[in-house]
Amino acid sequence: MKLSNRTARAMLPVAIALLPIVLSAMSTPVDARERQVTRTGPNGMSAQRLTSRERTGDTLTRSRTTTGPRGNTSSTNATTTRTDAGVNRNVTHTGVKGGETQVNSSIARTDDGYAKEKSITGPNGNTATRSSDVSYDPTTKTLERDSVTTGPKGNSVTTNAATTRTEDGYQREVTRTSAPK
């Protein structure tokens, strides 16, 4: 259907009036999304995955539920929150047998790099942690990474790594110290 010039001119003020509304709707971020995927194998059995995400302010929540061909279900729920200092993330995974694993982590800016904390708690309640500090000295062109990893039985490993840029590449020095429980 072709519009006459007269009709097109008559519709122009309406189109101009609606333009800000259309543009604002196009620029509004999507707050929630959901996706469902079903796959069927050559034997006719199907598996399904339902994924959703929702953003509210500085928090992003994601969840995924997977149902296998025999009805076994596992799920993962993750919440990531941006703060003034950095990012916090909490993830809970529930396996097909009902066991739950939780991973909590945070990363925060520092004056010369960042600090990172992470803990993992398994389905039997045992927890492992890692604390890391990363810094960069632009004068010496050195990146330093210091971390302490503590296992579920209390044993720990301290790692100090320094990587320095040289004229012909990089030089890296790493020391690890183990401490039994």
C-alpha positions as CSV (number, residue, x, y, z in Angstrom):
1,M,0.0,0.0,0.0
2,K,1.4,3.3,-1.1
3,L,0.5,6.5,0.8
4,S,-0.2,9.7,-1.0
5,N,2.0,12.7,-0.2
6,R,-1.0,14.4,1.4
7,T,-1.7,11.4,3.7
8,A,2.0,11.1,4.6
9,R,2.2,14.9,5.5
10,A,-0.9,14.5,7.6
11,M,0.6,11.6,9.6
12,L,4.0,13.4,10.1
13,P,2.9,15.3,13.2
14,V,1.6,12.1,14.8
15,A,4.9,10.3,14.0
16,I,6.9,13.1,15.4
17,A,4.8,13.2,18.6
18,L,5.2,9.4,19.1
19,L,9.0,9.4,18.4
20,P,10.1,10.1,22.0
21,I,7.9,7.4,23.3
22,V,9.2,4.8,20.8
23,L,12.8,5.8,21.4
24,S,12.5,5.6,25.2
25,A,10.9,2.2,25.0
26,M,13.8,1.0,22.8
27,S,16.4,2.4,25.2
28,T,14.9,0.9,28.4
29,P,17.0,-2.0,29.6
30,V,15.5,-5.4,29.8
31,D,14.9,-6.2,33.5
32,A,14.1,-9.8,33.2
33,R,14.6,-12.6,30.7
34,E,13.7,-16.3,30.6
35,R,14.7,-19.0,28.2
36,Q,13.7,-22.6,28.0
37,V,15.6,-25.2,25.8
38,T,14.6,-28.8,25.2
39,R,16.8,-31.2,23.5
40,T,15.8,-34.7,22.3
41,G,18.4,-37.4,21.7
42,P,18.3,-40.1,19.0
43,N,16.7,-42.5,21.4
44,G,13.7,-40.1,21.9
45,M,14.6,-39.1,25.4
46,S,14.6,-35.4,26.3
47,A,16.4,-33.0,28.6
48,Q,15.3,-29.5,29.5
49,R,17.0,-26.4,30.8
50,L,15.2,-23.3,32.1
51,T,17.3,-20.2,32.5
52,S,16.2,-16.9,33.9
53,R,17.8,-13.6,34.9
54,E,16.6,-10.5,36.5
55,R,18.4,-7.2,37.1
56,T,17.2,-4.9,39.9
57,G,19.4,-1.9,40.5
58,D,22.9,-3.1,41.1
59,T,21.9,-6.7,41.6
60,L,21.7,-9.4,38.9
61,T,20.0,-12.7,39.8
62,R,20.4,-15.7,37.6
63,S,18.9,-19.2,38.0
64,R,19.1,-22.3,35.9
65,T,17.3,-25.6,36.4
66,T,18.2,-28.6,34.3
67,T,16.0,-31.7,34.1
68,G,17.7,-34.8,32.6
69,P,16.0,-37.5,30.5
70,R,15.2,-39.6,33.5
71,G,13.7,-36.7,35.5
72,N,16.8,-35.9,37.6
73,T,17.0,-32.2,38.4
74,S,19.8,-29.9,39.3
75,S,19.7,-26.1,39.8
76,T,22.1,-23.2,40.1
77,N,21.1,-19.8,41.6
78,A,23.5,-16.9,41.5
79,T,23.2,-13.4,42.8
80,T,25.8,-10.8,41.8
81,T,25.7,-7.3,43.5
82,R,27.8,-4.3,42.5
83,T,28.9,-2.1,45.4
84,D,30.9,1.1,45.6
85,A,34.0,-0.9,46.5
86,G,33.6,-3.9,44.1
87,V,31.4,-6.9,43.5
88,N,29.9,-9.6,45.7
89,R,28.7,-12.9,44.3
90,N,26.8,-15.8,45.9
91,V,26.1,-19.0,44.1
92,T,24.1,-22.1,45.3
93,H,24.2,-25.3,43.3
94,T,21.9,-28.2,44.1
95,G,22.9,-31.5,42.5
96,V,20.6,-34.2,41.3
97,K,20.9,-36.1,44.6
98,G,20.0,-32.9,46.6
99,G,23.4,-32.0,47.8
100,E,24.1,-28.3,48.0
101,T,27.3,-26.4,47.2
102,Q,27.7,-22.7,48.0
103,V,30.3,-20.4,46.6
104,N,30.6,-16.9,48.1
105,S,33.1,-14.4,46.7
106,S,33.9,-10.7,46.8
107,I,36.3,-8.6,45.0
108,A,37.2,-5.0,46.1
109,R,39.3,-2.3,44.6
110,T,42.4,-1.2,46.6
111,D,44.7,1.8,46.0
112,D,47.1,-0.3,43.9
113,G,45.0,-3.3,42.8
114,Y,42.3,-5.4,44.3
115,A,41.5,-7.9,47.1
116,K,39.5,-11.0,46.5
117,E,37.9,-13.4,49.0
118,K,36.2,-16.7,48.1
119,S,34.7,-19.5,50.1
120,I,33.3,-22.8,48.9
121,T,31.1,-25.0,51.1
122,G,30.4,-28.5,49.9
123,P,27.3,-30.7,50.4
124,N,28.9,-32.3,53.5
125,G,29.5,-28.9,55.1
126,N,33.3,-28.7,54.6
127,T,34.6,-25.3,53.6
128,A,37.6,-24.1,51.7
129,T,38.7,-20.5,51.5
130,R,41.1,-18.3,49.5
131,S,42.1,-14.7,50.2
132,S,44.1,-12.9,47.5
133,D,45.7,-9.4,47.3
134,V,46.9,-8.2,43.9
135,S,48.9,-5.0,43.4
136,Y,50.8,-3.3,40.7
137,D,53.7,-1.0,41.0
138,P,54.1,1.1,37.8
139,T,57.5,2.3,38.8
140,T,59.1,-1.2,39.0
141,K,56.5,-2.6,36.5
142,T,55.8,-5.4,39.0
143,L,52.6,-7.3,39.5
144,E,52.4,-9.0,43.0
145,R,49.9,-11.6,43.9
146,D,49.7,-12.9,47.5
147,S,47.2,-15.5,48.4
148,V,46.3,-17.9,51.2
149,T,44.3,-21.0,50.5
150,T,42.8,-23.0,53.4
151,G,41.4,-26.4,52.7
152,P,38.4,-28.0,54.4
153,K,40.7,-29.8,57.0
154,G,42.4,-26.6,58.0
155,N,45.7,-27.0,56.1
156,S,46.8,-23.9,54.2
157,V,49.1,-22.9,51.4
158,T,50.5,-19.4,51.1
159,T,51.6,-18.3,47.6
160,N,53.6,-15.1,46.8
161,A,54.1,-14.4,43.1
162,A,55.9,-11.4,41.6
163,T,55.9,-10.8,37.8
164,T,58.2,-8.0,36.6
165,R,58.5,-6.7,33.1
166,T,62.0,-6.7,31.8
167,E,63.6,-5.3,28.6
168,D,63.3,-8.7,26.8
169,G,60.1,-10.1,28.4
170,Y,59.0,-11.0,31.9
171,Q,60.6,-12.4,35.1
172,R,58.4,-14.3,37.5
173,E,59.2,-15.5,41.0
174,V,56.9,-17.7,43.0
175,T,57.2,-19.1,46.5
176,R,54.7,-21.5,48.1
177,T,54.6,-22.4,51.8
178,S,52.4,-25.2,53.1
179,A,51.2,-25.2,56.7
180,P,49.6,-28.4,58.0
181,K,46.7,-28.2,60.3
